[in-house]
């Protein structure tokens, strides 16, 4: 299983790399030079699009090609020496590494008077990459949440919880341990008038009751931070278990959805509290590709699972209860 995941990751990288031929006139030489930078060589990446030439950072090249292969960046064009991305003029293509510039080429706009970002009928106090992942990459599109309760573990600033609510969820239990992210989630819930649908919970999820330590107080750095069990930190955040959530909110798991994007807690919960995980009809989670095979081995006892996205060392897995097992 681990070998097959690595093969899938490699094929994904190859497919994304080859997508560069639709973006840059000198795509082949760019690929070679990019590979050299990954090996530690100091090589400049100079891309050519029509009459425009511009220097790319390795990070910008990687992200642009990856996003193009996933349909997020649709075009990079040159118009009178001006760079046009998705029909939006940008000053410097390397600015696409910046989340706000990236959001703008995807159609998000900022309202300076009311001080929020918006697109269609969705509003957020600040822009984060996770918002784009949820609403533009549509990571959770495979889920059927209509008229169901969703337990959203790792709700961050409310991006996925708001998405589930707008997709027709009956109720969303939004669990987020980071105090700053939780406070911002409250603001975003109000911005979108979803107080009657989303129930925020300032806690972490684990297989056993207790507390966890927050390693970084900055919201921007909360994503990707593993919340360790309390081992003497001054202020611990309470931990809840699936059993407590199910009981407190009177949830019927057989018709509910479990989403986990909690920077490692899914490994603890799936392996050490599987008797409650297996009660859910449908679940989706993000995990490290190195540990994913172990989780899939456990879940395959009761679920049909498929990997819906691999990016860097992370994969998204969607599982639906197999009633035949």
Residue, then its C-alpha position, 0 to 999 in steps of 0.5 A: x500500500x505504501x509503495x502504491x501511494x508513492x507511485x501515485x504521488x510520483x505520477x501526480x508530480x510528473x503530470x503536473x510538470x508536463x502541464x507546463x508545456x501549455x503555459x510557457x514557450x520554453x517549458x522544457x528548458x524551464x523544467x530542466x532548470x527547475x530540477x537543477x534548483x531542487x538539486x541545490x544548483x543556483x540556476x535562474x528560471x527565465x520564462x517566455x510567454x509570447x513577447x514577455x520574458x520574466x524571471x520566476x522563483x522556483x516556488x512560483x514556478x512550482x505553484x503556477x504549474x501545479x495550480x494550472x494542472x488542477x484548473x485553478x490558473x487557466x491561462x498566463x498571457x502577454x499583452x503589450x508586455x503586460x502579464x495577464x493571468x486568468x484575464x487579470x493583469x498582475x505586476x509580477x508573476x512571482x506575486x502569485x505566491x502571495x495568497x491575496x494576489x492568487x485570490x484576486x486572479x481566482x475572482x475574489x475581491x476585497x471590500x475596503x469599506x466593510x473590510x472583508x473578502x468576498x466572492x459570490x455570496x461568501x465573505x471572509x474577514x481575511x484571506x487564507x490559502x485554506x479558503x481557496x482550497x475549500x471554495x476554488x479547489x473544492x476539496x470537499x465536493x465529493x461529500x454529500x452533506x445535504x440535510x446532514x450533520x457534519x462534524x468539522x474537525x479542524x475548522x480553522x477560520x470557518x472556511x469548510x464549515x461555511x462551505x458545508x452550510x452553504x451546500x445544504x448541511x443541516x448543522x455543522x459542529x465546527x471544532x477548532x482548538x486555536x484561540x485566534x482561528x476560533x475567534x476569527x471563525x466566529x466573525x466569519x460565521x456572523x458575516x455569512x449569517x450562519x449562526x443558526x447552522x454552524x455550532x463553533x466548539x473551541x477544542x481539539x479532538x483526540x481519542x481520549x479526554x484531556x488537553x492539548x498545547x497550542x505551539x504557535x499563537x499566530x493564526x497564519x501559522x496555525x495551519x500545519x501546526x500539530x497540537x500536542x497533548x498537554x505535557x506541562x504547557x501553561x494554558x491547555x485547550x480542552x480536548x473532546x472525543x467523538x463519543x462526547x460530540x455524538x452524545x452532546x449534540x444527539x448525532x446519529x452517525x449513520x447519517x452524518x459526515x466526519x471531516x478531519x483536517x487536524x494536522x495529525x489528530x486523524x492518526x490518533x482518532x482513526x487508530x485509537x478510537x475506531x469504534x466511534x469513527x466506524x459509526x459514521x456513514x461518510x468521512x473525509x480527511x487529510x493525512x501525511x502520505x507516509x502514514x496514510x497506508x496504515x489508516x487506509x488499512x484500518x478503514x478498508x474494513x468498513x469503508x470504500x476509500x479513494x484518494x481524491x488529491x495528493x499534493x506535496x506529502x499530503x493526501x485527501x481521502x474520501x471514504x463511504x460506508x460499505x454496507x456489504x461488509 
